[in-house]
Amino acid sequence: MRIAVDAMGGDHAPHEIVRGAVEAARRLDGISKIILVGDENAVRAEMAQCGAISDKIEVFHASQIVGMDDKPVEALRRKKDSSIARAVDLVRDGAADAVVSAGNTGAVMVSATLKLRKLEAVERPAIATVMPTQNRPFVLVDAGANTDCTSEFLAQFAVMGSVYAQTILGCENPVVGLLSIGGEEVKGNDITRETFKLLSESHLNFRGNVEGHDLFEGETDVVVCDGFVGNVVLKTAESAGTAIGHWMKQEFKRTPIRMLGALLLSGALRTMKQRLDPESYGGAPLLGVNGVCIITHGSSSSHAIYHAIRVAKDSVVGHLNEMIVEQIKAMGA
């Protein structure tokens, strides 16, 4: 199996990207080659510092970089030799089985959609993201790819999210919920009410509508919404987590007794931090394109890149795309 990695994408590229790729090459079985795409001199310099395994890591030179502030379509038109474009090209041309990037999300999405095309029967690709709860993580889909959706799109998102929960999270029969403003079938707007009907008639394990306060209770494996709502949920949860962590540090530092208490609680706090760490979930897959594409946060560390490569590998091994096509056809969506 060959994984293409955009070595120049992200705030800490190529240093953290190369380190994560080297770790994946050393630890993950079943990967024959990790192809680092980017400026060859810069990438090889980082590889030398990491002591990279030469027979499992290859460098594919790309002379340009898409910046985080670049407009996706314009950048891809002007920068045809960018690390994002060339990494996706490798998947399109069959030289790689999956692509991982921490670069400009819009550019990765546009490049993958245009070059790899949609899977058979898929109306719109969608971004899925895994979020922690008190019991088990859940898949939020769509997390930002489609701001305007039809009920048919949302029903397909539910199928794709359910397949991802099965393949990557190991859920045997994922519980699917439709994000709305009330639990009753009649709540929501026209689109959510139409989607409720489609999901109720589907083969999915549909529990009905879920509200914002249901998300982190751990009773739903897949939460479905349009990309506008999903992105708001994602960014709100991220900022809330950051704020809570900051507040806790402030309070613990107020008195020596509280500092001692924090020391006694360090083990529990460390475990909680690990459970809430988004980097361990392997980034956000762009579901519905004809190839495995994993998008990670721009600030990704080597730890995040390692897990993104792990999820990319598991998606290929688990025949994620084949299952998505099969399940969407089965639903007739």
C-alpha positions as CSV (number, residue, x, y, z in Angstrom):
1,M,0.0,0.0,0.0
2,R,1.2,3.5,-0.9
3,I,0.2,6.7,0.9
4,A,0.9,10.1,-0.6
5,V,1.5,12.8,2.0
6,D,1.5,16.5,1.3
7,A,4.8,17.4,3.0
8,M,4.4,21.2,2.6
9,G,0.9,21.7,3.8
10,G,0.2,23.0,7.3
11,D,1.6,25.5,9.8
12,H,4.5,23.3,10.8
13,A,5.5,21.8,7.4
14,P,7.7,20.1,6.5
15,H,9.1,19.4,10.0
16,E,6.1,17.9,11.7
17,I,4.8,16.2,8.5
18,V,8.0,14.4,7.8
19,R,8.3,13.3,11.5
20,G,4.8,11.9,11.4
21,A,5.5,10.1,8.1
22,V,8.7,8.6,9.5
23,E,6.9,7.4,12.6
24,A,4.1,5.8,10.4
25,A,6.7,4.1,8.2
26,R,8.3,2.6,11.3
27,R,5.2,1.5,13.2
28,L,2.4,0.7,10.7
29,D,2.4,-2.7,9.1
30,G,1.0,-3.1,5.6
31,I,2.3,0.2,4.2
32,S,4.9,-0.5,1.5
33,K,5.6,3.2,0.6
34,I,5.0,6.7,2.0
35,I,5.5,9.3,-0.7
36,L,6.4,12.7,0.7
37,V,5.3,15.3,-1.9
38,G,7.0,18.7,-1.7
39,D,10.3,20.6,-2.1
40,E,12.8,17.8,-2.3
41,N,15.7,19.6,-0.7
42,A,13.6,20.7,2.3
43,V,12.0,17.2,2.7
44,R,15.3,15.3,2.5
45,A,16.9,17.7,5.1
46,E,14.1,16.8,7.5
47,M,14.4,13.1,6.7
48,A,18.1,13.2,7.5
49,Q,17.3,14.7,10.9
50,C,14.7,12.0,11.6
51,G,16.8,9.1,10.4
52,A,14.2,8.1,7.9
53,I,13.7,4.6,6.6
54,S,14.8,5.0,3.0
55,D,13.2,1.9,1.6
56,K,9.7,2.8,2.9
57,I,9.8,6.6,2.2
58,E,10.0,8.2,-1.2
59,V,10.2,11.9,-2.1
60,F,8.2,13.3,-5.0
61,H,9.3,16.8,-5.9
62,A,6.7,19.6,-6.2
63,S,8.0,23.1,-6.7
64,Q,5.0,25.1,-5.4
65,I,3.0,25.5,-2.2
66,V,-0.7,26.4,-1.7
67,G,-0.8,28.8,1.2
68,M,-3.4,28.6,4.0
69,D,-4.8,32.0,2.9
70,D,-4.9,31.2,-0.9
71,K,-8.2,31.0,-2.6
72,P,-8.6,27.3,-3.4
73,V,-9.7,27.3,-7.0
74,E,-7.4,30.2,-8.0
75,A,-4.4,28.7,-6.3
76,L,-4.9,25.3,-7.9
77,R,-5.2,27.0,-11.3
78,R,-2.0,29.0,-10.8
79,K,0.0,26.4,-8.9
80,K,-0.4,23.2,-10.9
81,D,2.9,21.9,-9.4
82,S,1.8,22.4,-5.8
83,S,2.3,19.7,-3.2
84,I,-1.4,19.4,-2.8
85,A,-2.1,19.0,-6.5
86,R,0.7,16.5,-7.1
87,A,-0.2,14.4,-4.1
88,V,-3.8,14.1,-5.3
89,D,-2.5,13.4,-8.8
90,L,-0.6,10.3,-7.5
91,V,-3.9,8.9,-6.2
92,R,-5.7,9.7,-9.5
93,D,-3.0,8.1,-11.5
94,G,-2.9,4.9,-9.4
95,A,0.6,5.6,-8.0
96,A,-0.8,6.0,-4.5
97,D,-3.8,4.4,-2.7
98,A,-4.6,7.4,-0.4
99,V,-3.6,11.0,0.2
100,V,-3.1,12.9,3.5
101,S,-2.8,16.7,3.8
102,A,-2.7,19.3,6.5
103,G,-2.7,22.0,3.9
104,N,-5.4,24.5,2.8
105,T,-8.7,22.5,3.4
106,G,-10.5,24.2,0.5
107,A,-7.7,23.4,-1.9
108,V,-7.5,19.8,-0.8
109,M,-11.3,19.4,-1.2
110,V,-11.4,21.1,-4.6
111,S,-8.4,19.2,-5.9
112,A,-9.8,15.8,-4.7
113,T,-13.3,16.4,-6.0
114,L,-12.1,17.6,-9.5
115,K,-9.3,15.1,-10.0
116,L,-10.6,12.0,-8.3
117,R,-14.3,12.6,-9.1
118,K,-17.2,11.4,-7.1
119,L,-17.9,7.8,-6.3
120,E,-20.7,6.1,-8.2
121,A,-24.1,7.1,-6.9
122,V,-22.7,9.8,-4.6
123,E,-24.3,13.2,-5.1
124,R,-21.9,15.3,-3.0
125,P,-18.7,14.4,-1.1
126,A,-18.8,15.4,2.6
127,I,-16.2,16.0,5.3
128,A,-16.5,13.7,8.4
129,T,-14.9,14.5,11.7
130,V,-14.7,12.3,14.8
131,M,-15.6,13.9,18.1
132,P,-15.2,12.5,21.6
133,T,-18.1,11.9,24.1
134,Q,-18.3,10.5,27.6
135,N,-18.8,7.0,26.3
136,R,-17.5,6.6,22.7
137,P,-16.6,9.0,19.8
138,F,-19.1,9.9,17.1
139,V,-18.8,10.9,13.5
140,L,-20.1,14.4,12.5
141,V,-21.0,14.7,8.8
142,D,-21.0,17.1,7.0
143,A,-18.4,19.2,8.9
144,G,-18.0,21.9,6.2
145,A,-18.0,20.8,2.6
146,N,-21.6,21.6,1.7
147,T,-23.4,24.6,3.1
148,D,-26.6,24.1,1.1
149,C,-28.0,20.6,1.1
150,T,-31.1,18.7,-0.1
151,S,-32.6,15.9,2.0
152,E,-31.1,13.4,-0.5
153,F,-27.6,14.8,0.2
154,L,-28.2,14.4,4.0
155,A,-29.4,10.9,3.6
156,Q,-26.3,10.0,1.7
157,F,-24.1,11.7,4.4
158,A,-25.8,9.4,6.9
159,V,-24.8,6.3,4.8
160,M,-21.2,7.5,4.4
161,G,-20.9,8.4,8.1
162,S,-22.3,5.0,9.1
163,V,-19.9,3.1,6.9
164,Y,-17.0,5.2,8.3
165,A,-18.1,4.4,11.8
166,Q,-18.2,0.7,11.0
167,T,-14.8,0.7,9.1
168,I,-12.7,3.0,11.3
169,L,-14.4,3.2,14.7
170,G,-15.5,-0.5,14.8
171,C,-19.2,0.1,15.4
172,E,-21.1,-3.0,14.4
173,N,-24.5,-1.2,13.9
174,P,-23.9,2.5,14.1
175,V,-26.7,4.6,15.7
176,V,-27.5,7.5,13.4
177,G,-29.1,10.8,14.5
178,L,-30.3,13.8,12.5
179,L,-29.3,17.1,14.1
180,S,-32.3,19.3,14.6
181,I,-34.0,21.7,17.0
182,G,-36.2,19.1,18.7
183,G,-36.6,15.4,19.1
184,E,-40.0,15.1,17.5
185,E,-40.4,14.3,13.8
186,V,-42.2,17.5,13.1
187,K,-39.4,19.7,14.4
188,G,-36.8,21.4,12.2
189,N,-37.1,22.9,8.7
190,D,-38.4,21.4,5.5
191,I,-35.1,19.8,4.7
192,T,-34.6,18.1,8.0
193,R,-38.3,16.9,8.0
194,E,-37.8,15.4,4.6
195,T,-34.5,13.8,5.6
196,F,-36.2,12.4,8.7
197,K,-38.6,10.5,6.5
198,L,-35.9,9.2,4.2
199,L,-33.8,7.9,7.1
200,S,-36.8,6.4,8.8
201,E,-37.4,4.3,5.6
202,S,-33.8,3.4,5.2
203,H,-31.8,0.3,6.3
204,L,-29.8,2.5,8.8
205,N,-30.1,2.2,12.5
206,F,-31.8,5.6,12.7
207,R,-32.7,6.9,16.2
208,G,-34.4,10.1,15.0
209,N,-33.6,13.7,15.7
210,V,-30.9,14.7,18.1
211,E,-30.4,18.1,19.6
212,G,-27.2,19.9,20.6
213,H,-27.4,18.7,24.2
214,D,-27.5,15.1,22.9
215,L,-24.2,15.2,21.0
216,F,-21.8,14.4,23.8
217,E,-23.9,11.9,25.8
218,G,-22.4,9.1,23.8
219,E,-25.6,7.4,22.6
220,T,-25.2,8.3,18.9
221,D,-22.5,7.1,16.5
222,V,-23.2,9.3,13.5
223,V,-24.7,12.8,13.6
224,V,-25.9,14.2,10.3
225,C,-26.3,17.9,9.3
226,D,-25.4,20.2,6.5
227,G,-21.9,21.6,6.3
228,F,-22.8,25.1,7.6
229,V,-24.3,23.7,10.8
230,G,-21.6,21.0,11.1
231,N,-18.8,23.5,10.9
232,V,-20.4,25.7,13.5
233,V,-20.7,22.7,15.8
234,L,-17.1,21.7,15.2
235,K,-15.6,25.1,15.8
236,T,-17.8,25.8,18.8
237,A,-16.7,22.5,20.4
238,E,-13.1,23.2,19.7
239,S,-13.2,26.7,21.2
240,A,-15.1,25.5,24.2
241,G,-12.6,22.8,24.9
242,T,-9.7,25.3,24.7
243,A,-11.5,27.8,26.9
244,I,-12.2,25.2,29.6
245,G,-8.6,24.1,29.6
246,H,-7.5,27.7,30.0
247,W,-10.0,28.3,32.9
248,M,-8.8,25.2,34.7
249,K,-5.2,26.2,34.6
250,Q,-6.1,29.7,35.9
251,E,-8.1,28.3,38.8
252,F,-5.5,25.7,39.7
253,K,-2.8,28.4,39.9
254,R,-4.8,30.6,42.3
255,T,-3.5,29.1,45.5
256,P,-0.8,26.7,46.7
257,I,-3.5,24.2,47.9
258,R,-5.1,24.2,44.5
259,M,-1.7,23.6,42.8
260,L,-1.2,20.6,45.1
261,G,-4.7,19.4,44.2
262,A,-3.8,19.7,40.5
263,L,-0.6,17.7,41.1
264,L,-2.6,14.9,42.8
265,L,-5.1,15.0,39.9
266,S,-2.4,15.0,37.2
267,G,-3.0,11.4,36.2
268,A,-6.8,11.9,35.8
269,L,-6.2,15.2,33.9
270,R,-3.7,13.5,31.6
271,T,-6.1,10.7,30.8
272,M,-8.9,13.3,30.1
273,K,-6.7,15.3,27.8
274,Q,-5.8,12.1,25.9
275,R,-9.6,11.3,25.5
276,L,-10.2,14.8,24.2
277,D,-7.2,15.0,21.9
278,P,-8.6,15.4,18.3
279,E,-5.2,14.5,16.8
280,S,-5.6,10.9,17.9
281,Y,-8.7,10.4,15.6
282,G,-6.7,10.8,12.4
283,G,-8.1,13.9,10.7
284,A,-11.2,14.3,8.7
285,P,-11.9,12.1,5.6
286,L,-13.5,13.6,2.5
287,L,-16.1,10.9,2.0
288,G,-17.6,10.3,-1.4
289,V,-14.6,10.9,-3.7
290,N,-13.1,8.1,-5.8
291,G,-10.0,7.7,-3.6
292,V,-9.1,7.9,0.1
293,C,-8.5,11.5,1.1
294,I,-7.7,12.5,4.7
295,I,-7.6,16.2,5.6
296,T,-5.9,17.2,8.9
297,H,-5.8,20.5,10.8
298,G,-3.4,23.1,9.7
299,S,-1.7,23.1,13.1
300,S,-1.2,19.3,13.0
301,S,1.7,17.8,14.9
302,S,3.7,14.7,13.9
303,H,1.3,12.8,16.2
304,A,-1.7,13.9,14.1
305,I,0.0,13.1,10.8
306,Y,0.8,9.6,12.1
307,H,-2.8,8.9,13.0
308,A,-4.0,10.4,9.7
309,I,-1.8,8.0,7.8
310,R,-3.1,5.2,10.0
311,V,-6.7,6.1,9.2
312,A,-5.8,6.3,5.5
313,K,-4.4,2.8,5.6
314,D,-7.4,1.4,7.5
315,S,-9.8,3.0,5.0
316,V,-8.0,1.3,2.1
317,V,-7.8,-2.0,3.9
318,G,-11.4,-1.8,5.0
319,H,-12.6,-1.1,1.5
320,L,-14.3,2.0,2.7
321,N,-15.3,3.4,-0.7
322,E,-16.6,0.1,-2.0
323,M,-18.8,-0.2,1.1
324,I,-20.1,3.4,0.6
325,V,-21.2,2.7,-3.0
326,E,-22.8,-0.6,-1.9
327,Q,-24.7,0.9,1.0
328,I,-25.9,4.0,-1.0
329,K,-27.2,1.7,-3.8
330,A,-28.9,-0.4,-1.2
331,M,-30.8,2.6,0.2
332,G,-31.6,3.8,-3.3
333,A,-30.5,7.3,-2.4
